């Protein structure tokens, strides 16, 4: 696989982080960024090579992150007690060793600066609570204020603006971690779909409404489906605060609601699926295969699940475009956008 490829010595660089090699987070810090991008393209090519015989597509060069370092807007810190003192850190490469850290070069610099303050907040908690806290998550929005998963911050919301659209999200709701690449992300999806200000867009696993709201101006209507109650409430709020009137969000499982809501669709029908790392349930795939979809976008953060699902979707769809994005520089992770279209279309 890609992580076993030999890298020529001249493409190696000095890692920015003193923990690199022992920390289990980053894998590519000792590689020039251009080499990282090429490796991620090859990861995607390798994962999707089984489709080359039946589908006519090429994997585009990986879209780079404008910020290769200090891009993460959310960091999950492991908490350990050492000699009656609490420490923040990460799990080592061996998945067992605890590494106490003072800063992380892929985390937003303001999160790094806030780590001592977060530790103080944790230390101030009652002993029965602080000594049973094994992880603290820190997130930051556009206003620069760091919010933690500690009870003292419960209920606080964060905000991010993309293409002049504002999105509110909570500590527990999903929102992309690398703000610097979000506009390129959306523009890639838009360029694949080529919407013509008509028809219906189904935004499946819609979260707080990210894709649906940003693409709503190019469709007659947008219908979002999301299982999480809080995410749906935030999506409705985000649509309202951005004055988007042609979008609706329904709470429930995709496999249950999609067959019920399809009667509301106006052609042409475009669909975006952005599932969790585990990918699509078989029931969702069977539903997608039966629907009169003109264009289907699959956004994936896990190549193994993507390959498995594409094998099933190819019963009806052809892979026509593939775009890797580097949402997580310095790590092995790669985001992939795939455009599928019905066979013989």
Secondary structure as UniProt FT lines:
FT   HELIX           2..4
FT   HELIX           9..11
FT   TURN            18..22
FT   TURN            29..30
FT   HELIX           33..47
FT   HELIX           49..51
FT   TURN            52..54
FT   STRAND          59..63
FT   STRAND          74..82
FT   TURN            83..84
FT   STRAND          85..92
FT   TURN            93..94
FT   STRAND          98..100
FT   TURN            105..106
FT   HELIX           109..123
FT   HELIX           127..130
FT   TURN            131..132
FT   STRAND          135..140
FT   TURN            142..143
FT   STRAND          146..148
FT   HELIX           151..153
FT   TURN            154..155
FT   STRAND          157..162
FT   TURN            163..164
FT   STRAND          165..170
FT   HELIX           179..181
FT   HELIX           182..193
FT   STRAND          200..204
FT   TURN            207..209
FT   HELIX           210..215
FT   HELIX           216..218
FT   STRAND          221..226
FT   HELIX           229..241
FT   TURN            242..243
FT   STRAND          247..251
FT   HELIX           254..261
FT   HELIX           262..264
FT   STRAND          269..273
FT   TURN            277..278
FT   HELIX           282..290
FT   STRAND          295..300
FT   HELIX           303..313
FT   TURN            314..316
FT   STRAND          317..325
FT   TURN            329..330
FT   STRAND          335..342
FT   TURN            343..344
//
